Amino acid sequence: MSDGKSGRNWLKFRRCFSDNHRAEMHGLLEECVQRSTKGLLRTKVAQESSSFEKHPLMHYHFSPEVFVQQEGVTEFSFPRDKLVLKPGEVCILPAGVPHKERISKIDGQFRNMVVGFYHDTISVHFANEVSPGKPDIEVIEFFFAPDIDQMKALMNILVQVSKTGDSQERDAAMRGLVMAFFSLLYKLVAHGTENFNSEAGKVFQTKWLVREQLSSTTLSVKSLAERLQCSADYLSHLFHSTTGERLVSYIQRKRIEGAKLALEATPLYVSEIAWSSGFSDPAYFARVFKKFTGETPQSYREMLEKKRHQMDSRPKTVYHDRDEFSMGKPHVMNETLAN
């Protein structure tokens, strides 16, 4: 549960470790583990039916995000709902949920910690107020995470569990999942990661920014270079020499990966998926999609549907002498009917 005292305790971490953000992250995560162990960490999960849809003034990500509120209040707006996050509380934003954030201060203070997932890397950043009601990154760190798939799986399971009906069983399961997640993250931050030189660090920041802005039609090499305070030519050369992939191609590939997920998981029109993936021209989207997959968006969706039908037509049970296509009947019921 959240209370004024817990909010003040979290405030102490920021003041004690203001010169060492890693220590601050470590302290906050340790507090999350301890409070979740005692069942005192209130966790809110965004329950929104709109996924991978583009809405005005909103954005979404292809991986879940975790917000830890330290000071002030964050108000999340979704297409059909709202969620208010207070000091000492945690919010899970599922993948694909469109949202926007507006913040307000308490006693003149606002600050939260945000955890994001990318490929084999976890980003942890602190946000503060940069203009009235608007948060932005104060400082960010990247951690190589060999167990990132398990951590994302914990978040995805937590999202599903949060939708179940029985409140007692649901709350118990959520406490266990939240504790497991923060324990893994605490260990990762406590042990640190390899030191990246400035050039490698810039490549990591580039990948992170691409992930954050993937659905924006204004995302480009030029906009990334301006954000990282270098020239577009330098950033392109650095990215290619470090990763072996052109930055423009990388942006397109990540957009297409997100589009493939939307084609599989949503009934959105191809044009809607194009716009939500950052393409202002659906025809250009179709060309880029075919370049990376060998299929048009529509034929890719039809291929997925065909595979689903093939899976559904398979036998439910295979015996040594026959295939069983029905779901079967309970043995006791059969005996009852026979009598």
PLY file of the C-alpha trace (Angstrom):
ply
format ascii 1.0
element vertex 339
property float x
property float y
property float z
element edge 338
property int vertex1
property int vertex2
end_header
0.00 0.00 0.00
1.06 3.59 -0.57
1.22 6.10 2.28
2.91 9.39 3.06
5.65 7.73 5.09
6.67 5.42 2.25
6.79 8.37 -0.11
9.15 10.19 2.28
11.35 7.09 2.59
11.77 6.98 -1.17
12.55 10.69 -1.17
15.53 9.98 1.13
17.12 7.75 -1.49
17.22 10.56 -4.02
18.78 13.02 -1.61
21.38 10.60 -0.26
22.56 9.35 -3.62
22.14 12.41 -5.84
25.80 12.18 -6.95
25.59 8.53 -7.85
22.59 7.55 -9.95
23.55 3.90 -9.95
23.41 3.87 -6.14
20.06 5.62 -6.29
18.71 2.98 -8.67
20.09 0.27 -6.40
18.44 1.82 -3.35
15.05 2.19 -5.01
15.09 -1.35 -6.33
16.08 -2.70 -2.93
13.09 -0.84 -1.47
10.85 -2.35 -4.16
12.04 -5.87 -3.30
11.56 -5.36 0.43
8.10 -3.82 0.07
6.95 -6.46 -2.42
8.14 -9.20 -0.04
5.88 -7.73 2.65
2.98 -7.22 0.24
3.21 -3.43 0.63
4.20 -2.45 -2.92
1.06 -1.30 -4.69
1.28 -2.24 -8.38
-1.10 -0.89 -10.99
-1.46 -2.43 -14.45
-2.92 -0.44 -17.34
-6.07 -2.24 -18.51
-6.62 -0.95 -22.03
-8.25 -2.80 -24.93
-6.65 -0.59 -27.59
-3.31 -2.12 -28.57
-0.91 -1.06 -31.32
-3.30 1.68 -32.44
-2.19 5.19 -33.24
-4.03 7.93 -31.35
-3.46 11.70 -31.46
-0.89 12.96 -28.93
-0.26 9.39 -27.72
2.51 6.86 -28.24
3.16 3.21 -27.49
6.08 0.78 -27.25
6.61 -2.75 -28.52
7.80 -3.93 -25.10
6.32 -3.31 -21.63
7.47 -0.43 -19.43
7.70 -0.23 -15.65
7.29 3.08 -13.77
8.36 3.57 -10.17
6.96 6.82 -8.77
9.24 8.59 -6.30
7.90 12.13 -5.96
4.89 13.93 -7.36
2.16 12.28 -9.44
2.06 10.84 -12.95
-1.31 10.71 -14.69
-1.48 8.30 -17.63
-4.20 8.84 -20.21
-5.25 6.00 -22.51
-7.81 6.03 -25.33
-10.55 4.81 -22.97
-9.20 5.13 -19.45
-6.86 6.91 -17.03
-4.46 5.81 -14.31
-2.92 7.92 -11.54
0.44 6.90 -10.07
1.34 8.25 -6.62
4.63 8.19 -4.66
5.66 4.67 -3.68
3.52 3.03 -6.36
4.50 1.03 -9.44
2.80 1.04 -12.84
3.11 -1.62 -15.54
2.36 -0.44 -19.08
1.81 -3.46 -21.35
3.31 -3.55 -24.84
1.31 -1.71 -27.47
-0.85 0.38 -25.13
-1.24 3.96 -26.48
-0.74 6.51 -23.75
0.36 10.00 -22.81
1.69 11.28 -19.50
1.01 14.42 -17.56
2.75 15.09 -14.28
2.13 17.23 -11.22
4.41 18.09 -8.32
3.92 17.48 -4.61
5.71 20.00 -2.38
7.43 21.30 -5.51
8.94 17.91 -6.42
8.50 15.37 -9.20
10.64 12.37 -10.05
10.18 8.80 -11.23
12.24 5.88 -12.47
11.34 4.11 -15.72
12.48 0.66 -16.83
12.42 -0.26 -20.51
13.37 -3.34 -22.50
15.31 -3.55 -25.72
16.76 -6.69 -27.37
19.37 -7.86 -24.82
19.52 -4.53 -22.98
17.47 -2.96 -20.19
17.32 0.81 -19.87
16.72 2.52 -16.54
16.20 6.26 -16.48
15.15 8.94 -14.05
12.69 11.55 -15.26
11.99 15.03 -13.94
9.85 17.95 -15.06
11.26 19.88 -18.06
8.23 22.11 -18.64
4.90 22.46 -16.82
3.24 19.04 -16.75
5.82 17.40 -19.03
8.48 14.87 -17.93
11.71 14.01 -19.71
14.86 12.01 -19.10
17.30 13.40 -16.56
19.82 10.56 -16.78
19.76 7.08 -18.32
21.79 3.91 -17.89
21.87 0.75 -19.99
22.42 -2.75 -18.64
23.26 -5.85 -20.63
20.65 -8.39 -19.53
21.17 -12.07 -20.47
17.87 -12.89 -18.70
15.83 -10.22 -20.45
13.43 -12.74 -22.02
12.54 -14.12 -18.60
12.08 -10.61 -17.22
9.77 -9.63 -20.08
7.90 -12.91 -19.64
7.33 -12.04 -15.96
5.84 -8.71 -16.99
3.62 -10.28 -19.66
2.37 -12.94 -17.23
1.73 -10.22 -14.63
-0.39 -8.31 -17.16
-2.46 -11.43 -17.84
-2.83 -12.28 -14.14
-4.05 -8.74 -13.41
-7.10 -9.46 -15.58
-8.25 -12.51 -13.63
-11.38 -12.40 -11.52
-10.55 -13.82 -8.07
-9.00 -10.86 -6.23
-7.27 -12.89 -3.50
-5.55 -15.30 -5.89
-4.79 -12.48 -8.32
-3.16 -10.28 -5.69
-1.04 -13.17 -4.35
0.18 -14.08 -7.83
0.94 -10.45 -8.69
2.96 -10.00 -5.50
5.10 -13.00 -6.37
5.66 -11.88 -9.96
6.50 -8.31 -8.95
8.94 -9.53 -6.29
10.64 -11.85 -8.80
10.96 -9.09 -11.38
12.43 -6.50 -9.02
14.76 -9.07 -7.49
16.21 -9.83 -10.93
16.47 -6.14 -11.77
18.04 -5.35 -8.39
20.71 -8.01 -8.98
21.39 -6.67 -12.48
21.85 -3.08 -11.32
23.80 -4.07 -8.19
26.34 -6.08 -10.19
26.46 -3.47 -12.91
27.57 -4.20 -16.45
30.58 -3.75 -18.61
31.82 -0.20 -19.08
30.95 1.19 -22.48
33.19 3.74 -24.11
31.56 6.93 -25.32
31.08 5.75 -28.91
29.50 2.43 -27.91
27.35 4.32 -25.43
26.10 6.57 -28.21
25.09 3.51 -30.26
23.15 2.17 -27.27
21.43 5.54 -26.86
20.59 5.53 -30.56
18.94 2.12 -30.31
17.03 3.22 -27.24
15.79 6.40 -28.92
14.69 4.41 -31.96
12.67 2.12 -29.70
11.07 5.09 -27.93
10.14 6.94 -31.12
9.42 4.03 -33.45
5.82 5.02 -34.16
6.70 8.66 -34.90
6.84 9.68 -38.56
9.45 12.32 -37.63
12.00 9.69 -36.55
15.07 9.93 -38.81
18.84 9.82 -38.72
18.82 13.62 -38.61
16.45 13.80 -35.62
18.50 11.18 -33.76
21.73 13.05 -34.45
20.22 16.30 -33.18
19.10 14.57 -29.99
22.59 13.08 -29.47
24.31 16.36 -30.39
26.36 15.08 -33.31
26.17 15.19 -37.09
23.99 12.79 -39.07
26.99 11.62 -41.10
29.00 10.86 -37.96
26.12 8.96 -36.34
25.46 6.94 -39.50
29.14 6.00 -39.85
29.46 5.16 -36.14
26.35 3.00 -36.13
27.35 1.10 -39.27
30.94 0.51 -38.16
29.77 -0.70 -34.72
26.81 -2.87 -35.69
27.44 -3.71 -39.35
23.99 -2.36 -40.22
23.04 0.99 -41.72
21.05 3.14 -39.31
18.29 3.79 -41.87
17.95 0.04 -42.42
17.91 -0.57 -38.69
15.03 1.89 -38.18
13.07 0.26 -40.99
13.74 -3.26 -39.69
12.55 -2.43 -36.18
9.43 -0.79 -37.60
8.67 -3.86 -39.70
9.18 -6.14 -36.69
6.55 -4.12 -34.84
4.25 -4.18 -37.87
4.52 -7.98 -38.07
3.44 -8.21 -34.45
0.48 -5.91 -35.10
-0.55 -7.92 -38.19
-0.53 -11.07 -36.10
-2.11 -9.74 -32.90
-4.65 -7.12 -34.04
-7.44 -6.80 -36.64
-6.27 -3.31 -37.67
-6.28 -2.37 -41.34
-2.91 -2.44 -43.08
-3.04 1.34 -43.50
-3.60 1.78 -39.74
-0.65 -0.50 -38.98
1.48 1.49 -41.43
0.71 4.75 -39.63
1.18 3.23 -36.16
4.57 1.87 -37.30
5.81 5.32 -38.29
5.08 5.22 -42.04
3.08 8.17 -43.37
2.62 6.47 -46.78
0.97 3.00 -46.73
2.31 2.23 -50.22
5.89 2.92 -49.09
5.22 0.80 -45.99
4.15 -2.11 -48.22
7.37 -1.82 -50.27
9.58 -1.76 -47.19
7.63 -4.63 -45.64
8.15 -6.79 -48.73
11.84 -5.88 -48.78
12.31 -7.33 -45.30
9.85 -10.25 -45.40
9.42 -11.16 -49.05
5.66 -10.74 -48.56
3.19 -7.90 -48.80
1.49 -7.01 -45.49
-1.79 -8.55 -46.68
-0.19 -11.77 -47.93
1.77 -12.03 -44.67
-1.44 -11.79 -42.66
-3.10 -14.39 -44.93
-0.12 -16.69 -44.41
-0.51 -16.36 -40.63
-4.22 -17.13 -40.90
-3.51 -20.19 -43.02
-1.04 -21.47 -40.42
-3.61 -20.97 -37.68
-6.17 -23.01 -39.64
-3.60 -25.75 -40.19
-2.92 -25.85 -36.45
-6.66 -26.04 -35.70
-7.16 -28.92 -38.15
-4.54 -31.12 -36.52
-5.65 -34.03 -34.31
-6.08 -33.20 -30.64
-4.56 -36.56 -29.61
-2.47 -39.04 -31.59
-2.63 -42.72 -30.58
-0.63 -45.60 -32.00
-3.61 -46.83 -34.05
-5.77 -43.72 -34.59
-6.03 -39.94 -34.45
-8.55 -38.31 -32.12
-9.98 -34.97 -33.25
-12.49 -34.35 -30.46
-11.63 -32.85 -27.10
-12.71 -36.10 -25.43
-15.29 -36.72 -22.69
-14.79 -37.10 -18.96
-14.67 -40.78 -18.01
-17.09 -40.39 -15.07
-19.63 -38.68 -17.30
-19.51 -41.58 -19.78
-20.21 -44.07 -16.99
-23.11 -41.98 -15.70
-24.69 -41.81 -19.15
-24.28 -45.56 -19.62
-26.15 -46.24 -16.40
0 1
1 2
2 3
3 4
4 5
5 6
6 7
7 8
8 9
9 10
10 11
11 12
12 13
13 14
14 15
15 16
16 17
17 18
18 19
19 20
20 21
21 22
22 23
23 24
24 25
25 26
26 27
27 28
28 29
29 30
30 31
31 32
32 33
33 34
34 35
35 36
36 37
37 38
38 39
39 40
40 41
41 42
42 43
43 44
44 45
45 46
46 47
47 48
48 49
49 50
50 51
51 52
52 53
53 54
54 55
55 56
56 57
57 58
58 59
59 60
60 61
61 62
62 63
63 64
64 65
65 66
66 67
67 68
68 69
69 70
70 71
71 72
72 73
73 74
74 75
75 76
76 77
77 78
78 79
79 80
80 81
81 82
82 83
83 84
84 85
85 86
86 87
87 88
88 89
89 90
90 91
91 92
92 93
93 94
94 95
95 96
96 97
97 98
98 99
99 100
100 101
101 102
102 103
103 104
104 105
105 106
106 107
107 108
108 109
109 110
110 111
111 112
112 113
113 114
114 115
115 116
116 117
117 118
118 119
119 120
120 121
121 122
122 123
123 124
124 125
125 126
126 127
127 128
128 129
129 130
130 131
131 132
132 133
133 134
134 135
135 136
136 137
137 138
138 139
139 140
140 141
141 142
142 143
143 144
144 145
145 146
146 147
147 148
148 149
149 150
150 151
151 152
152 153
153 154
154 155
155 156
156 157
157 158
158 159
159 160
160 161
161 162
162 163
163 164
164 165
165 166
166 167
167 168
168 169
169 170
170 171
171 172
172 173
173 174
174 175
175 176
176 177
177 178
178 179
179 180
180 181
181 182
182 183
183 184
184 185
185 186
186 187
187 188
188 189
189 190
190 191
191 192
192 193
193 194
194 195
195 196
196 197
197 198
198 199
199 200
200 201
201 202
202 203
203 204
204 205
205 206
206 207
207 208
208 209
209 210
210 211
211 212
212 213
213 214
214 215
215 216
216 217
217 218
218 219
219 220
220 221
221 222
222 223
223 224
224 225
225 226
226 227
227 228
228 229
229 230
230 231
231 232
232 233
233 234
234 235
235 236
236 237
237 238
238 239
239 240
240 241
241 242
242 243
243 244
244 245
245 246
246 247
247 248
248 249
249 250
250 251
251 252
252 253
253 254
254 255
255 256
256 257
257 258
258 259
259 260
260 261
261 262
262 263
263 264
264 265
265 266
266 267
267 268
268 269
269 270
270 271
271 272
272 273
273 274
274 275
275 276
276 277
277 278
278 279
279 280
280 281
281 282
282 283
283 284
284 285
285 286
286 287
287 288
288 289
289 290
290 291
291 292
292 293
293 294
294 295
295 296
296 297
297 298
298 299
299 300
300 301
301 302
302 303
303 304
304 305
305 306
306 307
307 308
308 309
309 310
310 311
311 312
312 313
313 314
314 315
315 316
316 317
317 318
318 319
319 320
320 321
321 322
322 323
323 324
324 325
325 326
326 327
327 328
328 329
329 330
330 331
331 332
332 333
333 334
334 335
335 336
336 337
337 338
